[in-house]
Amino acid sequence: MSDIVKFFLPAACFLLLVVFFLLLPELRTCRLGRGEGRLDRVDALLMAGLTLVYAAAAFTGLGNTRSPQSFVCLEQESAQLAPDPAGGAVSRLMLFTGVGIGGYTVEYTAEGEPPRVVAELEQSHAEVLKWIPVALTEPVTGGTLRIRGHGNVWLGECVAQTEEGRGVPALSGTAALLDEQDLCPERQTFLNSTYFDEIYHARTAWEQRNGVYPYEITHPPLGKSIIGLGIALFGMTPFGWRFSGTLFGVLMLPLLYVFAKRLFGGRFVPGAVTALMATDFMHFVQTRIATIDTYAVFFILLMYLFMYRFVSGGRLWDLALCGVSFGLGAASKWTCFYAGAGLAVIWLWWVIESARAGRLDLRGFVKNALFCVVFFLLVPGLIYYLAYLPYGRARGVTNVLSREYLDIVLQNQAYMFNYHAGLVATHPYSSHWYQWLLDIRPILYYLDYLPDGRHVSFGAFVNPVLCWGGLFALFVLGYLAVARRDRVSAYILLGYLAQLLPWVLVPRLTFAYHYFPCTVFLALALGRCFDVMVRNLPRGRLYVAGLAVLSLAVFALFYPNLAGLPIRDGILRSWLPTWPF
């Protein structure tokens, strides 16, 4: 960590503390409101407007809607094509690789001559579902190019090209490699190929859908199954494997509005909170990549919404829905167990408060506890267990009550635990939990230098307005929860800490995107501060609107580095020396 970053973290925290203590007199006497929770037509229109505007931005430039769909497995057979001599000399091939690990050997055979190797390519786990250029050792004209594979590799398309990149049509060849020649791009980009952990999760989604035992088994299966729903709708294309995550990111906005409405009431504050999330960098970038974090955050938001409905109304139906949401989240990613621990603390808090107020006797406690056993242990356990159906199908085991199916589930739990507990790795864009608090080290997902001097880059980090403003809001909520016994502030703070504190103890490699679940609670923390401002300051609404507009302006400024638009050096400068854009 550079000296400037070492200085920045304590200096920023000190400044936040100074401002906080200056506000203490106001916080001691400010009015605190409670949410109304009822939605009307105006709420629906406001939610719909924010959601539709965000959806338009999120789905624009998401990825190609067309990619090769027919693949040939080269493990036991070879493929070939005969380039048209009239098309010019072939200097390279553009291959669209499918799943698998292995390699390719390209042989050229001219009439009356023995075959000779003109290209070789090794396909690692990182080279799946990508357009890859393969240069030939010599230009060839006419004849036959034969592609042999070793290992379990699948090839989707093979396009012969001249040195200038012009396509050379094939007179004949393996049908699966020649049926989608028009889809070949000029170069590999994130719009036509996988990037970052999509090489694992998009691939696994395809494997689970096609009865293949997956390569990536370090996370539970449900998140990849949800990715597979987008593939079922739009094919094995970049748009298809990113669709579900983007849709869930869009759906987070009305959920957050409903949650904020329940917490704070009115329309102005819930609208401002939703606008903050809609303009957050992490939310925008992370939901547009085919990884499983989006589903974990979605279900965390859902389970905390239902738990708040329960503790503020006492309806068992809400507690049941909270448990189901917990099960779906845990079956997507283990980080949801952190959220489950937070829910357990909140439930225990509710039990103690209800007992003190005389609303809960011993019989009621036993009944509620047994209800929690059903909906937070048995039902989530069943959801988690059934999520492994694609694994069982790949092994020919369809009876979920069989010993073979149980062994598949148990063996994967042991593998996942050992993998994460024993992971020793380095990464140039890794970061520690304390760096997340102030946006010190984003993770760079993609970087590509274009021939015209421009470059494309984007990564995951939090909008500074939300990150830095939210951190200050947490100090305010801590005071309100302790000194003013504000239950809303305490609830939001517990949700945030449940997602952050476990990472303090995790020694393994971590990244900025692990902070993603915390951003929901940062937005709600600012929402509580907005509520205080609106209720107690003459120009409170103006200040809140100004902060929301500032968040939008910062989002617009960084948009090229979030959506992957080509830019030139100097158009956008990093605010911190540790930002890699």
Secondary structure by P-SEA (a helix, b strand, c coil): ccaaaaaaaaaaaaaaaaaaaaacccccbbbbbbbcccccaaaaaaaaaaaaaaaaaaacccccccccccccccccbbbbbbcccccccccbbbbbccccccbbbbbbbcccccccccbbbbbcccccccbbbbbbcccccccbbbbbbcccccccbbbbbcccbbbbbbccccccccccccccccccccccccccccccaaaaaaaaaacccccccccccaaaaaaaaaaaaccccccccaaaaaaaaaaaaaaaaaaaaacccccaaaaaaaaaaaacaaaaaaaaccccaaaaaaaaaaaaaaaaaaaacccaaaaaaaaaaaaaaaacccaaaaaaaaaaaaaaaaaaaaaaaccccaaaaaaaaaaaaaaccaaaaaaaaacaaaaaaaacccccccaaaaaaaaaaaaaaaaaaaaccccccccccccccccccbbbbccccccccccbbbbbbbcccccaaaaaaaaaaaaaaaaccccaaaaaaaaaaaaaccccccccccccccccccaaaaaaaaaaaaaaaaaacccaaaaaaaaaaaaaaaaaaaaccccccccccccccccccccccc
